[in-house]
Amino acid sequence: MGLAPEERRTGFPTKPDMALKRSVAGSVGARVPMSGIRTPSASSVGRLAELGVSSEPIQAFLRIRPDNHDSQMDPYLKAVSETEAVLNPPSDASVRRYARLRHAAQAPTKYTFSRVFAPMPCESPKEAQESFFQRTTLSPVKDLLEGKNSLVFTYGVTNSGKTYTVQGNDKPGEAGILPRTMDVIFNSIQGRECNKAVRPMGLTGVQPGVSDPSKSLLASRPRAKLRPGMGRAADMGSGQAGVPEPLTTDPTTLDVHPDYRYSVWVSYVEVYNEKLYDLLEAPMPSLLARSDAARDEAEEKPSGPARRPLLLKSEVESGGKYVGGLKEIKVNSIHEAREILRCGQENRTVFSTMANRSSSRSHSVFTIKILRELTSVQLGERDVSGLSRKYFVSRLSIVDLAGSERIANTDVSAGPRLKEAGSINKSLMCLGQCLETMRKNQLRAGIVSPCDARMALSSSRSDDTRKRRQSIVPFRHSKLTELFQSFFMGDGKVVMIVNVNPYGTGYEESANVMRFSAMAKEVGIQVSAAPGPAPGSADVSSLSLVSQAESDHDEEVDEDTDEFVNMLLEENERLRQRCERAESLCQTLEKTVRDEMAQHMEEALSHMRQYYERQLQAEIDASDAFLDRKIDLLARMTRAAPQESSFTSSETDDESVSAAPVLQSNASRVNQTPRASAPTKPTDLAGSADESQDGLILPHTPSPQKRMRRLGARAVQNDDMERLVHHMDTEPTPSHSLRRALR
Ligand SMILES: Nc1ncnc2c1ncn2[C@@H]1O[C@H](COP(=O)(O)OP(=O)(O)OP(=O)(O)O)[C@@H](O)[C@H]1O
């Protein structure tokens, strides 16, 4: 079918295209847009078949819930054949308006399934449950007894009938696929039970040991009100007046291999808020027995012993994951099986929502393991290593998924309910992403061989090869998909049961479910062809390339196609930009700080300069004053010298004579000092005044001979002194000279 570019991109018809098809088709029964359905040639299963790879598509069964008689609406989903159903937009105006707002697909859309189960007026609920089991789950049960693994899971919006399908109810004959599975197993292995002390271990292994205790679990259960669908064996076996009634069981019996003896082991795990809990763990006070408010309170502040979340572990041999520490209980009869189911179901976190009075708020995974003992192999008493030659494990997991839901429809706008809804929607979305990625990988595997694809992953980066690379399947993004991983990787068959309530208001959610199923049924699962003794260690398919790529080439991803990788790249880009912005901000801040620091330094330097200039100025002034005083003194002494020489003693003459050369030297120093060197400190100048070397104070009395010589020279010296005084008057002062030097 030729698709418009937009149609190819989104997978849904574009508006003009739809209008054309409507005008051609005219009615539902004729040609309708194949929204969400790929043509057979585009199917990845077809591709794998063309390549000679044996694979089975995920089997998808559609179950349409019957009207509960209070609905005023026409059903928006109708079966048109045994394998096809048509989704019509609801006729109710308000719902249609809502749908138009939210979604463009207004035309009827046909979907194909492995089989469609629609309510039939002629069929009683008992018959409906029975025939549904026979046509959907009996085959995986047969496989289980033959040593093959299978996964059966229900998918649908809340209140669509998933739990009813899995568990059924306690009315006679309305048991769901899970209790019926147990019935058929015990019917089939009757008389061929294995009672050896060997138990399963991990996914596929065996070890010596006995069953985890179940007696205390069963004995301590309060006889509480049962969850719909959970008939207690003892209750079912007793009439109202205490008269025992026969337990209604499925009578189907399958042939089993005569060479084997069998034991049945069960475990029950719940995925609640992305945590794994053992539903067969010690008894909890029944949540169902409480009021809604009390349940909420108990959930917020658990009063009893807190539940211990379990961890997933990897099994090297099979490459799959199993829940570490999960109780595995050996079941010996149908009655015991029903009782254990009831206990587990009561532990399951069930709260009322607006949409469904008894809504499952978690995903529950009930796993039945069949341990087959090959009677022909004889082992020594202590031959532990030989166990794997004699005992083989196969498993069937039946999963009741919590309903995907629109928060507005379900009164979960706050508190723990909102968190639950978020976890549920996230894990279901992740399941869809895993299947979609697998489908794309398988389509690509049809273009290049796995070997080429791996080479392309490691070497070439050209656009062409990038498009052909295998994307990582995001199994690790949720606990649910991690649990499913081994099945999707080729560990066994996968059966999907799609539940739809066509009378509900959730048209858009149901349409999403239909699209999901259309996509899922195109995914091929390569299952081991022969029922080998250890199916868990089956050869790896082309799908295992995904696993290999996941572990070995985590860094090598297909940026073009893997949504998660794209999201990571976008996030990376966002963080890089933030980093760049932060770096530039840092640089700006650093520059600002540096500028401020420089400014502060300049100011500090300028203050220092001013301080030292002031200091210098003060010293210069002091020096000027000192010199002025000296010169005054000298001038006075010089003027007084002639008079003194005639009247005073020879000592005074001696002083005058001896002062002349000193004055001359001082005068030359006064003339030279300011120009030649830095100003002398005032303290030095003051100090020099007291010293004899400056010639102003003459400590020693000269000898008579010296006095005579000096008196002879007096006339010349008086002339000199006059010249000096004249010089001092005309020359600039030292302070002036110093100032000039500083400038
Ligand atoms: N095929 C059916 N025939 C009769 N009654 C049904 C059928 N399917 C569902 N119901 C009834 O519809 C109601 C809701 O079904 P159920 O609890 O199984 O929904 P659900 O999908 O499990 O919801 P949730 O995801 O919220 O747990 C129940 O009362 C159940 O008995």
Ligand as a Chemical Component Dictionary entry (heavy atoms), coordinates in Angstrom:
data_LIG
# 
_chem_comp.id                   LIG 
_chem_comp.type                 NON-POLYMER 
_chem_comp.pdbx_formal_charge   0 
_chem_comp.three_letter_code    LIG 
# 
loop_
_chem_comp_atom.comp_id 
_chem_comp_atom.atom_id 
_chem_comp_atom.alt_atom_id 
_chem_comp_atom.type_symbol 
_chem_comp_atom.charge 
_chem_comp_atom.model_Cartn_x 
_chem_comp_atom.model_Cartn_y 
_chem_comp_atom.model_Cartn_z 
_chem_comp_atom.pdbx_ordinal 
LIG N1  N1  N 0 -15.509 -11.042 29.508 1  
LIG C1  C1  C 0 -16.153 -10.612 30.600 2  
LIG N2  N2  N 0 -17.348 -11.131 30.917 3  
LIG C2  C2  C 0 -17.988 -10.719 32.014 4  
LIG N3  N3  N 0 -17.538 -9.763  32.859 5  
LIG C3  C3  C 0 -16.364 -9.199  32.592 6  
LIG C4  C4  C 0 -15.619 -9.586  31.453 7  
LIG N4  N4  N 0 -14.496 -8.857  31.441 8  
LIG C5  C5  C 0 -14.563 -8.067  32.525 9  
LIG N5  N5  N 0 -15.669 -8.258  33.215 10 
LIG C6  C6  C 0 -16.042 -7.558  34.451 11 
LIG O1  O1  O 0 -15.592 -6.215  34.334 12 
LIG C7  C7  C 0 -15.081 -5.731  35.556 13 
LIG C8  C8  C 0 -13.680 -5.208  35.391 14 
LIG O2  O2  O 0 -12.854 -6.243  34.967 15 
LIG P1  P1  P 0 -11.373 -6.427  35.502 16 
LIG O3  O3  O 0 -11.269 -6.153  36.946 17 
LIG O4  O4  O 0 -10.952 -7.752  35.036 18 
LIG O5  O5  O 0 -10.653 -5.249  34.716 19 
LIG P2  P2  P 0 -9.094  -4.981  34.609 20 
LIG O6  O6  O 0 -8.804  -4.720  33.194 21 
LIG O7  O7  O 0 -8.347  -6.055  35.284 22 
LIG O8  O8  O 0 -8.935  -3.627  35.399 23 
LIG P3  P3  P 0 -7.656  -3.091  36.156 24 
LIG O9  O9  O 0 -6.567  -2.967  35.173 25 
LIG O10 O10 O 0 -8.099  -1.777  36.688 26 
LIG O11 O11 O 0 -7.353  -4.090  37.216 27 
LIG C9  C9  C 0 -15.166 -6.897  36.540 28 
LIG O12 O12 O 0 -16.308 -6.738  37.316 29 
LIG C10 C10 C 0 -15.300 -8.108  35.662 30 
LIG O13 O13 O 0 -16.050 -9.105  36.282 31 
# 
loop_
_chem_comp_bond.comp_id 
_chem_comp_bond.atom_id_1 
_chem_comp_bond.atom_id_2 
_chem_comp_bond.value_order 
_chem_comp_bond.pdbx_ordinal 
LIG N1  C1  SING 1  
LIG C1  N2  SING 2  
LIG C1  C4  DOUB 3  
LIG N2  C2  DOUB 4  
LIG C2  N3  SING 5  
LIG N3  C3  DOUB 6  
LIG C3  C4  SING 7  
LIG C3  N5  SING 8  
LIG C4  N4  SING 9  
LIG N4  C5  DOUB 10 
LIG C5  N5  SING 11 
LIG N5  C6  SING 12 
LIG C6  O1  SING 13 
LIG C6  C10 SING 14 
LIG O1  C7  SING 15 
LIG C7  C8  SING 16 
LIG C7  C9  SING 17 
LIG C8  O2  SING 18 
LIG O2  P1  SING 19 
LIG P1  O3  DOUB 20 
LIG P1  O4  SING 21 
LIG P1  O5  SING 22 
LIG O5  P2  SING 23 
LIG P2  O6  DOUB 24 
LIG P2  O7  SING 25 
LIG P2  O8  SING 26 
LIG O8  P3  SING 27 
LIG P3  O9  DOUB 28 
LIG P3  O10 SING 29 
LIG P3  O11 SING 30 
LIG C9  O12 SING 31 
LIG C9  C10 SING 32 
LIG C10 O13 SING 33 
# 
